[in-house]
Amino acid sequence: MSPHLKLCQIAIPKFFVRLMPDLLTCSAMKPINNLFKTPQGDFKLVRFPQHKKETLRAWDAADEYLLQYLEAEGKTSTNNAPRILIVNDSFGALAMALQTFKPDVQLDSCLAEQGLINNFQLNNIDLVNITLLNSMMPLNGYYDLVIIKLPKSHAYLEDILYKIQPHINPQSKIIAAAMAKNIHSSTLKLFEKIIGKTTTSLAKKKARLIFSSFTNNKVTNSPYPKQFELEVEDNTFLITNYANVFSREKLDIGTRFLLENMPQPKPYKAIVDLGCGNGLLGLVAAQQNPEARVIFTDESYMAVASAKINVENAFGTSRTAEFLVKDCLAGVEKQSVDLILCNPPFHQNHVVGDHIAWQMFNEAYAALEPGGEFWIVGNHHLAYHSKLKKIFGDYNVVASNKKFAVMLSRKA
Ligand SMILES: C[S@@+](CC[C@H](N)C(=O)[O-])C[C@H]1O[C@@H](n2cnc3c(N)ncnc32)[C@H](O)[C@@H]1O
């Protein structure tokens, strides 16, 4: 551990972030039925990435409730032909059912985006029926109907609501859908504050809808991205975070522990920050290894955009790096890198599990050249060591404290 490492941060307003799992509506014991039955039609719908023994559906009761409500209320009658924006759809469930209205569909997750594309192809529906926008792209024109699949992050929801303000008017309907346990009084207060008059539906199959109209009629800029300063040894980095970025208010304690126990600089040729978030791990590795090629990769558009800004702020034009919005190491060639740094995620939206860690560890093994190093940090209870042992054959505990361990596996 470097004795000189000093980490601090300032300007840390705290937001309430829930980490509750939200299991989708199928039982893990039954074979999964992929037929999504809606009043707008029946569709085959699968998650992305697809797992052999998938136990979760690609939609939930909130998607079903929302589509039933729209049909019953005639909100999507072809006579009205409303202009629709769908935000944070999971795997295209809503976009597919509402494709006749040619909706704009905005997503931050490239997994949700790839899932949507695959599902459209699976159902022989032409993608020209929708306009796909990622979360870093601007919205366009006015919407009669804005549909939001409630995101896990309160900050991301806040950002979405501010960003739709210039694109709605008091006649626009804003409808959000979620499992009831993920709708809190703070969620409703956010709608009231940013959009205006807000009500909720009764619960149905444990799902609930939120209805809001733009009675505030006042447009305010989103407070995101936000910044904090981070001191590492003699350097102060200004860290910029878009709304849907992991630990956007302050340095995560797991990340901090890995930063305090980074690999000693040596002539690494190619370093990957896997699941980079705001790119802190790759940024410090880049600074400690001035000759190395550095690749930042994450499945979130906002994460990769944040990492890019942070690298540009730190190095100006003196250093180039590669930035990939991809599933795990999909954009990195096999046996092409010699160091991978990772603080693995333990959930995909509301679904908690170790499936992404498994995928990341397996793909890290494939991307490393022989002798290459995989450094991870993890909470003890996640027991990452057993996965490392299985995939790499062995592992070393580089450092350990009450909560976390930094572990290293080498590819033989
Ligand atoms: C625990 S956070 C760590 C972020 C950052 N490395 C840090 O330490 O602050 C895990 C990151 O993995 C990303 N992630 C989740 N699933 C992913 C996937 N399938 N492919 C790539 N990145 C993923 C998340 O978006 C998130 O930024």
Ligand as a Chemical Component Dictionary entry (heavy atoms), coordinates in Angstrom:
data_LIG
# 
_chem_comp.id                   LIG 
_chem_comp.type                 NON-POLYMER 
_chem_comp.pdbx_formal_charge   0 
_chem_comp.three_letter_code    LIG 
# 
loop_
_chem_comp_atom.comp_id 
_chem_comp_atom.atom_id 
_chem_comp_atom.alt_atom_id 
_chem_comp_atom.type_symbol 
_chem_comp_atom.charge 
_chem_comp_atom.model_Cartn_x 
_chem_comp_atom.model_Cartn_y 
_chem_comp_atom.model_Cartn_z 
_chem_comp_atom.pdbx_ordinal 
LIG C1  C1  C 0  -19.405 -0.738 -8.662  1  
LIG S1  S1  S 1  -19.451 0.285  -10.084 2  
LIG C2  C2  C 0  -17.746 0.759  -10.209 3  
LIG C3  C3  C 0  -17.531 2.024  -10.994 4  
LIG C4  C4  C 0  -16.104 2.565  -10.970 5  
LIG N1  N1  N 0  -15.160 1.591  -11.490 6  
LIG C5  C5  C 0  -15.736 2.949  -9.553  7  
LIG O1  O1  O 0  -14.991 2.192  -8.918  8  
LIG O2  O2  O -1 -16.220 4.007  -9.082  9  
LIG C6  C6  C 0  -19.682 -0.888 -11.376 10 
LIG C7  C7  C 0  -19.771 -0.306 -12.765 11 
LIG O3  O3  O 0  -19.981 -1.392 -13.670 12 
LIG C8  C8  C 0  -20.846 -0.950 -14.703 13 
LIG N2  N2  N 0  -21.466 -2.130 -15.331 14 
LIG C9  C9  C 0  -22.532 -2.843 -14.910 15 
LIG N3  N3  N 0  -22.802 -3.838 -15.764 16 
LIG C10 C10 C 0  -21.890 -3.744 -16.756 17 
LIG C11 C11 C 0  -21.664 -4.490 -17.948 18 
LIG N4  N4  N 0  -22.418 -5.538 -18.255 19 
LIG N5  N5  N 0  -20.667 -4.103 -18.759 20 
LIG C12 C12 C 0  -19.884 -3.029 -18.439 21 
LIG N6  N6  N 0  -20.051 -2.287 -17.324 22 
LIG C13 C13 C 0  -21.039 -2.652 -16.492 23 
LIG C14 C14 C 0  -21.819 -0.025 -13.996 24 
LIG O4  O4  O 0  -22.435 0.851  -14.921 25 
LIG C15 C15 C 0  -20.907 0.683  -13.007 26 
LIG O5  O5  O 0  -20.380 1.864  -13.532 27 
# 
loop_
_chem_comp_bond.comp_id 
_chem_comp_bond.atom_id_1 
_chem_comp_bond.atom_id_2 
_chem_comp_bond.value_order 
_chem_comp_bond.pdbx_ordinal 
LIG C1  S1  SING 1  
LIG S1  C2  SING 2  
LIG S1  C6  SING 3  
LIG C2  C3  SING 4  
LIG C3  C4  SING 5  
LIG C4  N1  SING 6  
LIG C4  C5  SING 7  
LIG C5  O1  DOUB 8  
LIG C5  O2  SING 9  
LIG C6  C7  SING 10 
LIG C7  O3  SING 11 
LIG C7  C15 SING 12 
LIG O3  C8  SING 13 
LIG C8  N2  SING 14 
LIG C8  C14 SING 15 
LIG N2  C9  SING 16 
LIG N2  C13 SING 17 
LIG C9  N3  DOUB 18 
LIG N3  C10 SING 19 
LIG C10 C11 SING 20 
LIG C10 C13 DOUB 21 
LIG C11 N4  SING 22 
LIG C11 N5  DOUB 23 
LIG N5  C12 SING 24 
LIG C12 N6  DOUB 25 
LIG N6  C13 SING 26 
LIG C14 O4  SING 27 
LIG C14 C15 SING 28 
LIG C15 O5  SING 29 
# 
